[in-house]
Amino acid sequence: MKASRLLSIVLLLQAHERMTTRQLAARFEVSQRTILRDVDALSAAGVPVHAERGRNGAIVLDRRARLDLSRLEPAELQLLAALGLDTGRLEQVGLGDVGARARDKLDAAARRVPAPTQLAEVLLIDPLGWFTDSPGSDLADLLTAARDRRRLTIRYRHSGRPTSHSYVVDPYGLAGKGSSWYLVGDVEGRPRMFNASRIESYDVLDDTARWRPGETLQSVWSVLLQQFSTDGARVEVQARLRASRLDLARRILGTRLVRASTPHHGWVVITVAYPEVESVRQLLQFGDHIQVLDPPEAVQRIHDLATDLSQAHRPAASICADAQRP
């Protein structure tokens, strides 16, 4: 068990470069004293890892250390090759050439593994969603600022708002999800994420970014994802939906769709969680395949929106007839 834990510690530090003893102890369900003994054992074995003492101390792996592909098992090499590297998306953050070289090395290493069929030949993973394009903006300077631990000022336009707002951000880095990139950082000590496609401009400051002790890009991103999926679900909307549209609803609504009844006479009753009543406008895309039932304010909002749409899409003949009336 100890040998497996030592190897896992090295791999985690390869990914994160530095982690606190508390984080490692929680990961392996051992005491912090045990982690420190493990670090001493790794150091004695020649692994360039050491413990930084003090209040904000951490376990640190020398950044010059590199993962030795020869230590990966054949199945692990094939899996990495099958996962691949999206060089198009890496190009957006200035890492296209690095990604291409890494992909070629992984492919070459995986092909040397004897196997009846290479995993990459039977497994394809496409990270992009349907009907989505990768953003065309160049984010290399944002990534460089995060790597250099530099503060940023950004002009950001929130979804659905006509004007932008200024923020001072302490960046942890960039996170790619689906077809979008997000700048992840702290604003006044609180975690925030900003869709890169709505960052209108940014400046890199000379000030050092003020990261919260013990936090990393991965830990902050995890908190933001949890908040995004659970925060603000203040309104539960019930609606009748044609059973034939339930699969589509699951794709569109995602985790907002919290319940769906058993189909009955071709219909299901769904419950959708929204942060506010205004969000029910999303349900208009289901057209005449949906009927909002509750709460009353959601029914009224759908009625008002549908009325506005009806008025905006009146046939030309009807508009001309109204104009000719005395």
Secondary structure, DSSP 8 states (H G I E B T S, - for coil): -HHHHHHHHHHHHHHHSEE-HHHHHHHHTS-HHHHHHHHHHHHHTT--EEE--STT--EEE-TT----GGGS-HHHHHHHHHH---HHHHHHTT-HHHHHHHHHHHHHHHHTS--SS-HHHH-----S-TT--------HHHHHHHHTTEEEEEEE--TT-SS-EEEEEEEEEEEEETTEEEEEEEETTEEEEEEGGGEEEEEEEEEE----TT--HHHHHHHHHHHHHHTT--EEEEEEEEGGGHHHHHHHHGGGEEEE---BTTEEEEEEEESSGGGGGGGGGGGGGEEEEESHHHHHHHHHHHHHHHHHT--HHHHHHHHH--
